[in-house]
Amino acid sequence: MPLAIFDLDNTLIDRAAAFLRWATRFAAVQQLEPADVAWLVDADGDGFVPRPLFLAAIRARFAVDLPVTAYQAEIVEMVELDPAVPVALDGLRAVGWRVAIATNGQTRQQSAKIRHTGLDAHVDAVAISEEAGERKPGRRIFEVAAQRCGASLADGGWMIGDAAEADIGGGRRAGLRTVWMRRGRAWDAAFPAPDRVADDIPAAVEALSLRESAEPGL
């Protein structure tokens, strides 16, 4: 049974869109200027800025003290799932694939996103860095995801994600083939190229069926 491991944020769910919805609502509630929405997006750093630093920046700029738990709950509310995603995942599982999510982040926050979107009903296993004991690109989280599917990294498989180092680099070093979620970006030539490139989850799932060798097409 082949194995497919998917990243969560900006792969299975559009985290950037969810954050923009949150920033727009926050600006409206706080009666901020339109330019402040752009500032919030920049300060967020596509989610890679640690939340305590991000919230401290909000406090310094707007004099608003937003607890991290309140912020996280609001973000979960903003997450929406493209209906094509569960259809694609169910299609994989229907033909014998084992499907897992491997995501960096806090267990409570990432689990809440997965439950909120209903993704837990469309995968076989979930591995979150906090409870798995290692963040991507470390090998451990990939091992946990595979083991929870009843699989082994020694048998190979695929990693699908949007981050060049965490998902593609980490997946390659774990012995997995890779699909990069492009998100309108050009590949950074400083990193080894992925095996496939896709613009959405249905296209990524289709790429998994391409067994022949091919150039990544970057």
Backbone torsions as a table, in degrees:
resi	resn	phi	psi	omega
1	MET	NA	117.5	-178.0
2	PRO	-69.0	156.5	-175.0
3	LEU	-116.5	133.7	173.5
4	ALA	-128.3	123.0	178.1
5	ILE	-111.1	127.2	-177.6
6	PHE	-112.8	138.6	165.9
7	ASP	-67.8	161.9	-179.9
8	LEU	-98.2	-69.6	-173.3
9	ASP	-70.0	127.4	-178.4
10	ASN	62.3	22.7	170.4
11	THR	-130.5	-75.3	176.1
12	LEU	-75.8	-33.0	175.6
13	ILE	-122.9	152.6	179.7
14	ASP	-89.3	85.6	-177.7
15	ARG	-65.1	-35.7	180.0
16	ALA	-62.6	-42.2	178.7
17	ALA	-66.6	-39.8	178.4
18	ALA	-63.2	-41.4	179.5
19	PHE	-65.7	-40.3	179.1
20	LEU	-62.4	-39.1	176.6
21	ARG	-62.5	-41.5	178.8
22	TRP	-63.9	-46.5	-177.7
23	ALA	-62.0	-39.0	179.6
24	THR	-65.2	-43.4	179.0
25	ARG	-67.7	-42.3	178.7
26	PHE	-58.8	-44.7	179.8
27	ALA	-62.8	-38.9	179.5
28	ALA	-66.8	-44.8	-179.1
29	VAL	-63.8	-39.7	-177.7
30	GLN	-87.6	0.5	179.7
31	GLN	56.8	49.9	179.5
32	LEU	-91.3	173.5	177.9
33	GLU	-84.9	155.5	177.1
34	PRO	-54.4	-35.1	179.7
35	ALA	-63.9	-22.9	-179.4
36	ASP	-71.5	-26.1	175.3
37	VAL	-64.0	-44.2	177.6
38	ALA	-63.1	-37.5	177.7
39	TRP	-63.0	-43.2	179.4
40	LEU	-61.8	-43.0	179.0
41	VAL	-61.8	-43.4	178.8
42	ASP	-65.6	-42.6	-179.2
43	ALA	-65.9	-28.7	179.4
44	ASP	-68.3	-28.9	179.0
45	GLY	59.5	38.3	-179.7
46	ASP	59.7	25.8	177.3
47	GLY	90.4	-4.1	-176.4
48	PHE	-87.8	-15.1	174.8
49	VAL	-73.7	127.0	179.1
50	PRO	-53.1	138.6	-174.8
51	ARG	-59.9	-38.7	176.9
52	PRO	-59.6	-37.3	178.3
53	LEU	-70.7	-40.5	178.6
54	PHE	-63.1	-45.6	-178.7
55	LEU	-70.7	-30.9	174.8
56	ALA	-66.0	-37.2	177.9
57	ALA	-65.5	-38.7	176.0
58	ILE	-62.6	-43.8	179.8
59	ARG	-61.8	-41.7	-178.4
60	ALA	-69.3	-36.2	-175.2
61	ARG	-84.5	-40.3	-171.0
62	PHE	-114.1	-2.7	-177.3
63	ALA	57.6	38.7	177.5
64	VAL	-116.5	121.9	179.8
65	ASP	-96.9	100.3	-177.3
66	LEU	-105.8	110.5	179.1
67	PRO	-60.8	145.4	-176.5
68	VAL	-61.9	-36.1	-179.6
69	THR	-66.2	-37.4	178.1
70	ALA	-67.4	-43.5	178.0
71	TYR	-59.7	-46.9	-177.7
72	GLN	-62.1	-40.3	178.5
73	ALA	-64.3	-39.1	179.2
74	GLU	-66.1	-40.2	178.7
75	ILE	-62.9	-42.8	179.0
76	VAL	-57.4	-40.6	179.5
77	GLU	-61.6	-28.4	-175.9
78	MET	-84.8	-12.3	-176.1
79	VAL	-76.3	129.8	176.5
80	GLU	-122.6	149.2	-179.4
81	LEU	-108.8	125.1	173.5
82	ASP	-62.0	124.6	-178.7
83	PRO	-56.7	-22.2	-179.7
84	ALA	-71.8	-20.7	-176.3
85	VAL	-68.8	-54.1	179.0
86	PRO	-62.0	-32.8	177.5
87	VAL	-62.1	-44.1	-179.7
88	ALA	-66.0	-43.0	179.5
89	LEU	-65.3	-42.9	178.7
90	ASP	-63.4	-34.6	177.9
91	GLY	-64.1	-40.4	176.4
92	LEU	-61.7	-48.8	-177.0
93	ARG	-65.3	-31.7	-178.9
94	ALA	-66.1	-25.5	-180.0
95	VAL	-105.1	19.0	168.9
96	GLY	102.9	2.1	178.0
97	TRP	-77.7	147.3	167.6
98	ARG	-98.4	132.3	-171.3
99	VAL	-122.8	129.7	-180.0
100	ALA	-131.0	159.8	169.7
101	ILE	-110.8	132.7	172.3
102	ALA	-125.8	114.7	-173.6
103	THR	-135.9	140.2	171.8
104	ASN	-78.9	149.3	176.0
105	GLY	136.1	-177.9	178.5
106	GLN	-77.1	141.5	-177.2
107	THR	-58.9	-47.1	-177.0
108	ARG	-63.4	-44.2	-177.7
109	GLN	-66.5	-48.6	-177.2
110	GLN	-70.5	-36.9	176.2
111	SER	-62.8	-37.8	179.3
112	ALA	-64.2	-40.1	177.3
113	LYS	-62.7	-43.6	-177.8
114	ILE	-64.7	-43.0	178.5
115	ARG	-67.8	-42.5	-177.4
116	HIS	-59.8	-38.7	-179.0
117	THR	-86.1	-13.5	-176.9
118	GLY	80.5	10.7	-178.5
119	LEU	-63.1	-25.4	-178.8
120	ASP	-60.8	-22.6	179.2
121	ALA	-83.9	-4.7	-173.8
122	HIS	-120.8	9.7	176.7
123	VAL	-132.0	163.1	179.4
124	ASP	-91.7	-22.7	-176.0
125	ALA	-160.7	158.6	177.1
126	VAL	-134.4	135.9	173.0
127	ALA	-127.7	121.8	-179.6
128	ILE	-114.2	134.8	-169.4
129	SER	-54.7	-39.8	-176.7
130	GLU	-59.8	-44.5	-177.9
131	GLU	-88.2	-20.5	178.1
132	ALA	-78.9	-21.4	176.1
133	GLY	94.5	3.0	178.1
134	GLU	-162.5	141.0	177.2
135	ARG	-86.6	151.2	165.9
136	LYS	-61.3	139.1	17.7
137	PRO	-91.3	12.3	179.4
138	GLY	-61.1	149.3	-174.5
139	ARG	-69.1	-32.1	-171.5
140	ARG	-55.5	-44.3	-176.6
141	ILE	-65.4	-33.6	176.1
142	PHE	-68.2	-39.7	177.8
143	GLU	-61.9	-44.1	179.8
144	VAL	-61.6	-45.1	178.9
145	ALA	-59.5	-44.5	179.8
146	ALA	-64.8	-47.0	-178.3
147	GLN	-60.4	-38.2	-179.0
148	ARG	-71.2	-15.5	172.6
149	CYS	-92.3	-0.3	-175.0
150	GLY	75.7	25.7	-177.6
151	ALA	-120.4	176.2	178.4
152	SER	-134.1	140.8	176.2
153	LEU	-62.0	-24.2	179.1
154	ALA	-62.2	-23.0	179.4
155	ASP	-89.3	-0.1	178.7
156	GLY	80.5	-170.1	-177.5
157	GLY	147.5	-163.1	-175.9
158	TRP	-130.6	145.8	169.4
159	MET	-117.8	129.8	-178.3
160	ILE	-120.3	120.9	-178.9
161	GLY	-167.4	174.3	-174.3
162	ASP	-102.6	-12.3	-174.5
163	ALA	-96.0	125.9	-175.6
164	ALA	-60.0	-43.9	-177.3
165	GLU	-89.0	-52.3	-174.8
166	ALA	-62.9	-45.7	-174.9
167	ASP	-93.0	-54.0	-175.4
168	ILE	-76.6	-50.7	177.6
169	GLY	-62.9	-45.9	179.1
170	GLY	-63.5	-42.3	178.7
171	GLY	-62.7	-42.6	179.4
172	ARG	-61.4	-45.0	-178.4
173	ARG	-69.2	-21.6	175.6
174	ALA	-84.7	1.1	178.0
175	GLY	89.0	15.5	-178.3
176	LEU	-101.5	149.8	167.7
177	ARG	-79.3	162.6	-168.6
178	THR	-135.4	147.5	170.7
179	VAL	-123.8	123.7	-179.7
180	TRP	-95.4	127.7	174.6
181	MET	-83.4	110.7	-166.5
182	ARG	-68.9	-43.5	-179.1
183	ARG	55.2	35.8	177.1
184	GLY	75.5	11.2	-176.8
185	ARG	-104.1	161.6	171.1
186	ALA	-91.9	146.0	178.9
187	TRP	-67.7	138.7	176.9
188	ASP	-80.1	112.9	-175.3
189	ALA	-66.7	-7.2	176.5
190	ALA	-71.3	-15.7	-179.0
191	PHE	-110.2	147.6	173.4
192	PRO	-59.0	139.3	-173.8
193	ALA	-68.9	149.6	174.2
194	PRO	-72.3	167.2	177.1
195	ASP	-74.4	-34.5	-179.9
196	ARG	-140.4	162.4	176.5
197	VAL	-130.1	139.6	179.7
198	ALA	-141.8	157.0	179.5
199	ASP	-105.7	-11.5	176.4
200	ASP	-157.4	172.5	-175.6
201	ILE	-66.8	-43.4	175.9
202	PRO	-56.1	-39.6	178.6
203	ALA	-68.6	-36.2	177.8
204	ALA	-64.6	-43.1	178.9
205	VAL	-64.3	-40.3	176.8
206	GLU	-61.7	-37.2	-179.6
207	ALA	-63.4	-28.3	-179.2
208	LEU	-66.5	-22.6	-178.6
209	SER	-86.3	-5.4	-179.2
210	LEU	-85.5	98.5	-173.8
211	ARG	-85.2	-20.1	-175.2
212	GLU	-74.7	154.9	174.5
213	SER	-70.4	141.1	179.8
214	ALA	-158.3	154.6	174.4
215	GLU	-68.7	148.1	-177.6
216	PRO	-61.5	-25.9	178.2
217	GLY	76.5	34.8	179.3
218	LEU	-75.7	NA	NA
